[in-house]
Amino acid sequence: MLSVLPVDAYQRADKTLYFSLTEVPSLRNHVMTNWTSNEDMVDCMLCSAHVPLYTTSMAALYRGKRFVDGGLSNNHPIVHPDAPHKVFQIWKWRWIAPTWILVTTNADWAADLFRMGREDALKNLHEVDEVFF
């Protein structure tokens, strides 16, 4: 991801892009909106989507604290409700059954999930472009 971001993406996204992170073990929500570099911003993004069942670690380390997916404590952060804002809601791209997050040993189903996710991401890249460009 770093290779496709403009060098100043983190500055362009400052106070316009928000990530919700859940600190563990307190389950305190953090909404992050400023970064020191593109690497810092991408690390924050990865923490905001860290689901322990799908990785080898129970939490992701960011700025000296441990975090998991922000949806656990605040799945719909609206920092400035009176200002224009954009919330990425992937379920508007495709209906997603709650059971799809479960780990599967069925290789064909896993490949289907990967294919659908890739198709959705590529088809909706314009939404990401609106934030960074």
Phi, psi and omega in degrees: 000322182300327183290339181259351180278142171300151183304327182256024182303319181297328178285320178296326183276351183305123179061016173236341178242132183235137174240136177261126179234145177251116178284138177242145010269359186290340185063024177283136180274140173235130173252115184261139181217002175221148187223163181263345182193171175297321179298318179298318180294317179293320176301319178297315179300316180296321176296323183293346180238018183284116178245112187307324182296339185257005180226177180272353180243151180284334179210157177261141180270129178215122180051041175081004179237161180258135183225156168230182182314129180294340179297341178294325183247338179197093185275354183218066184289122174240101186284319180234087187298336181271350181262154176301139180209162180229125175248121177288118179236097186294339180290349174281340178279325183198140176295133182237117178288140179304330181288347181293343179279349182287146178292136180237150174259001179277107184298323180295317179294319178298319178295321177297315179299317178298314181300314181296318179296318179295315179301313181298316181297314181293321181291336186243022178301333180301331179291324177288320178302325180298333181277317189264339187238000000 
